[in-house]
Amino acid sequence: MKRGQTYFHIHLVSDSTGETLLAVGRAATAQYDSMVAIEHIYPLVRSVRHIERVIADIEAAPGIVLYTLVQQDLAVRLEEACQAAAIPCIDVLRPVFDVFRSFFNVRAIGKAGAQHAMDADYFKRIDALNFTLAHDDGALPDDIEETDVILIGISRTSKTPTSIYLANRGIRTANVPLVPGIPIADKVIVARRPLVVCLIATAERIMHVRQNRLLALADQNQNSTYVDKASIAQEILYSKRLCTEHGWPMIDVTRRSIEETAAAILALWDQHRYGKVLDPFSDAG
């Protein structure tokens, strides 16, 4: 245990994948610097036998319980067990369902995992993921207009993980590395449908990431221009000049998570596809 940190158990009980609970639990925990969650995740809880095993685990390691259970008998059993053991237990979707029911005056369908249905949106995400994987690291499609977003940037600006995250949101993404002295492909410049976004970061940040990359690869060439701060600064300057020339927006990823970067790109994509003027110097929030 690190000094000044307090560990606690958090139990996430879901009749679906548990992704919603995990996001809520981590978002809440992140607001407390000294608290570290020990996560217990119970997905696909849909039977009495399963809920009893979950309750036994909770009683063995008491902590906060967050749940999403459509079946009322399972929810009631969990609530009663937690109340008897004086363990806090929260249905995280109940307040949301209450508002929806009040607004629409219609009851929810009560279907577990309804958000994960294999519908048109699901297959759109699969298509976007396949497209993005096939057009990583400069592999541009023959028809550039099939692309939604093109990410450009120098090495180690998180282009690939950001592309994959966008693909999971249904955005067909290609990414192109920028290398000083090597012109960017003409078809990126003339493309009209895709949104072109440049990812940048500070020279210090990129230098540290590249150094760690070389260490992981056991590459002893630590004095190469790849990790030279002055050379990296020139690469960044090249990126900025290119974006200024073509009016492409830039996003500084130095202190952004992949999720935050993707959110900024999605905001720019909405503006782009609806014909709004983009500010190339905007950091998209």
C-alpha positions, -999 to +999 in steps of 0.1 A: +000+000+000+014+034-010+017+060+017-014+081+021-036+059+000-067+040+012-079+009-005-116-001-007-137-028-023-162-019-050-185-045-064-200-040-098-230-063-105-245-064-139-269-085-160-249-073-191-212-067-198-207-044-168-191-017-190-215+010-177-208+002-141-171+001-147-172+036-163-193+050-135-172+034-107-140+047-122-153+081-128-164+084-092-132+070-078-111+094-099-125+123-079-107+110-047-069+112-050-062+091-019-087+063-027-078+032-047-106+008-057-102-029-056-127-038-084-149-069-083-168-072-115-197-096-119-211-096-155-241-115-169-258-120-135-292-134-146-301-162-122-308-166-085-279-190-081-255-165-096-268-136-074-263-158-043-226-164-053-222-126-058-237-119-024-213-143-007-184-125-023-197-091-013-202-103+023-166-117+023-152-083+012-176-055+022-175-024+001-196-002-022-220-021-044-231-007-078-255-026-099-277-027-130-302-056-128-333-056-149-349-086-131-366-072-101-363-104-080-325-103-084-323-066-076-345-070-045-325-100-032-292-080-037-307-049-020-320-069+010-287-087+015-267-055+014-291-038+038-288-067+062-250-064+062-251-025+063-233-024+029-241+006+006-259-006-026-269+016-055-289+009-087-270+034-109-296+034-137-327+038-115-327+077-114-322+078-152-351+053-158-373+073-134-367+105-154-373+087-188-405+071-174-417+105-162-409+122-194-423+096-218-450+082-195-439+047-208-423+019-188-389+006-199-389-028-217-368-044-190-344-062-214-309-070-201-281-058-223-305-040-247-277-015-257-256-044-271-281-055-297-267-067-330-284-040-350-274-016-378-252+005-354-234-026-342-225-037-377-215-001-385-190-003-357-176-036-369-172-022-404-155+009-390-131-013-370-122-035-400-117-004-421-095+013-395-073-017-389-067-020-427-057+016-430-033+021-402+001+038-404-002+054-438-022+027-456-047+050-472-078+036-491-080+037-529-111+058-525-102+084-499-138+096-498-148+063-480-129+077-449-146+097-421-115+109-403-078+110-412-054+114-383-020+128-391+009+134-368+046+126-361+056+093-345+043+086-309+013+110-309-012+082-302-026+080-337-033+043-338-050+039-304-071+070-311-081+055-345-092+023-328-112+042-302-129+062-329-137+030-349-154+016-318-177+047-321-185+038-358-160+063-373-140+050-403-105+063-395-072+062-413-039+075-399-009+089-416+026+095-401+042+128-408+079+127-416+099+159-424+112+158-459+086+133-471+055+151-486+021+140-474+001+120-499-017+143-524-050+124-520-051+135-483-048+171-495-075+169-521-099+148-500-132+165-494-153+142-473-128+132-446-120+154-416-082+157-414-070+163-378-034+166-367-023+153-333+006+171-317+024+171-283+053+188-266+088+178-276+095+167-240+065+144-241+073+128-274+110+124-265+101+105-233+076+083-251+101+075-278+129+068-253+106+043-235+097+028-269+134+022-277+140+007-243+110-017-248+125-028-281+160-031-266+173-006-292+206+008-281+206+036-306+196+062-280+214+090-297+195+089-329+175+119-341+144+099-332+149+108-296+167+141-301+147+169-286+158+195-311+149+172-340+115+164-325+109+201-322+115+205-359+091+176-366+064+194-345+071+227-363+067+209-397+033+195-385+021+229-375+031+245-407+014+218-427-018+223-408-017+261-411-012+257-449-042+235-453-064+248-426-065+215-407-073+215-370-047+204-344-052+188-311-025+188-284-025+153-268+002+160-243-021+159-213-051+142-229-063+106-225-072+087-257-109+091-247-105+129-243-087+132-277-114+111-294-142+132-278-125+164-292-123+147-327-159+137-326-169+173-318-149+184-348-164+157-370-199+169-362-190+204-372-172+192-403-201+170-416-227+197-410-206+222-429-195+244-401-163+264-403-135+248-382-109+268-364-075+251-373-060+265-341-088+253-318-080+226-293-116+214-296-125+219-260 
